[in-house]
């Protein structure tokens, strides 16, 4: 059976609000509602979210059709960028490029990529250790740590070329039996289910 890693889609950016407290924008909410209508969403039997607001809002919408309670795991948070606070989009993109290309180093006090990868891998593996591999599960979180987890699952070095497309709201799928990727990043509202998509 399949596991999914799903990133929150577009958010309402407010420089005066801490990033973990940002919520979904109207576009992000619309896209998540569209994804929740896809057949795969109804098959989910467990949804795990980071504790950041935008991830929880995404998970709650996806949980609506199957009627699931969202579980939250604090260790699934995005890479810690609190040292710099909000960065305007152009500056953030440059910082993200540096973050992925220097995984063993810290960008101006950010959590290092190797540390963030170890954390997200540890959190996901802990959950899956006691999880029935016949039960579809979705992890809802963030692009940075989602990419780091993908690199781990694929056996690839950390690199931004493995990052999701701009805008977020993407997913990839992997087999719960052997942790092998079965679908590369694609918009969550376009995925047709396990056995479909770009591997």
BELJOTA-V501315 format. One record per residue. RES is the residue in one small letter. OMEGA is omega in whole degrees, 0 to 359 (999 if undefined). Layout:
BEGIN
res->RES omega->OMEGA
res->RES omega->OMEGA
END
This chain:
BEGIN
res->x omega->188
res->x omega->167
res->x omega->179
res->x omega->164
res->x omega->185
res->x omega->177
res->x omega->175
res->x omega->177
res->x omega->187
res->x omega->182
res->x omega->173
res->x omega->183
res->x omega->179
res->x omega->182
res->x omega->182
res->x omega->181
res->x omega->177
res->x omega->184
res->x omega->180
res->x omega->181
res->x omega->177
res->x omega->177
res->x omega->180
res->x omega->172
res->x omega->177
res->x omega->179
res->x omega->179
res->x omega->179
res->x omega->179
res->x omega->180
res->x omega->180
res->x omega->177
res->x omega->178
res->x omega->179
res->x omega->182
res->x omega->179
res->x omega->179
res->x omega->183
res->x omega->182
res->x omega->183
res->x omega->181
res->x omega->182
res->x omega->181
res->x omega->178
res->x omega->178
res->x omega->178
res->x omega->181
res->x omega->182
res->x omega->167
res->x omega->183
res->x omega->178
res->x omega->188
res->x omega->184
res->x omega->177
res->x omega->180
res->x omega->179
res->x omega->177
res->x omega->182
res->x omega->182
res->x omega->178
res->x omega->180
res->x omega->181
res->x omega->186
res->x omega->183
res->x omega->179
res->x omega->178
res->x omega->182
res->x omega->170
res->x omega->180
res->x omega->174
res->x omega->179
res->x omega->180
res->x omega->185
res->x omega->184
res->x omega->179
res->x omega->182
res->x omega->178
res->x omega->177
res->x omega->186
res->x omega->180
res->x omega->186
res->x omega->182
res->x omega->180
res->x omega->185
res->x omega->182
res->x omega->173
res->x omega->176
res->x omega->185
res->x omega->180
res->x omega->179
res->x omega->180
res->x omega->181
res->x omega->177
res->x omega->179
res->x omega->179
res->x omega->176
res->x omega->180
res->x omega->180
res->x omega->182
res->x omega->183
res->x omega->177
res->x omega->189
res->x omega->182
res->x omega->183
res->x omega->181
res->x omega->175
res->x omega->175
res->x omega->176
res->x omega->176
res->x omega->168
res->x omega->179
res->x omega->181
res->x omega->180
res->x omega->178
res->x omega->180
res->x omega->179
res->x omega->180
res->x omega->181
res->x omega->183
res->x omega->177
res->x omega->180
res->x omega->181
res->x omega->182
res->x omega->180
res->x omega->178
res->x omega->179
res->x omega->184
res->x omega->181
res->x omega->181
res->x omega->183
res->x omega->178
res->x omega->182
res->x omega->176
res->x omega->184
res->x omega->179
res->x omega->183
res->x omega->177
res->x omega->172
res->x omega->182
res->x omega->184
res->x omega->196
res->x omega->185
res->x omega->183
res->x omega->181
res->x omega->176
res->x omega->177
res->x omega->178
res->x omega->176
res->x omega->179
res->x omega->178
res->x omega->179
res->x omega->181
res->x omega->182
res->x omega->182
res->x omega->183
res->x omega->175
res->x omega->178
res->x omega->179
res->x omega->183
res->x omega->177
res->x omega->176
res->x omega->184
res->x omega->178
res->x omega->174
res->x omega->179
res->x omega->177
res->x omega->179
res->x omega->181
res->x omega->180
res->x omega->176
res->x omega->165
res->x omega->183
res->x omega->175
res->x omega->179
res->x omega->179
res->x omega->183
res->x omega->185
res->x omega->178
res->x omega->179
res->x omega->178
res->x omega->178
res->x omega->180
res->x omega->177
res->x omega->179
res->x omega->170
res->x omega->180
res->x omega->186
res->x omega->182
res->x omega->181
res->x omega->182
res->x omega->184
res->x omega->177
res->x omega->183
res->x omega->183
res->x omega->177
res->x omega->176
res->x omega->184
res->x omega->181
res->x omega->999
END
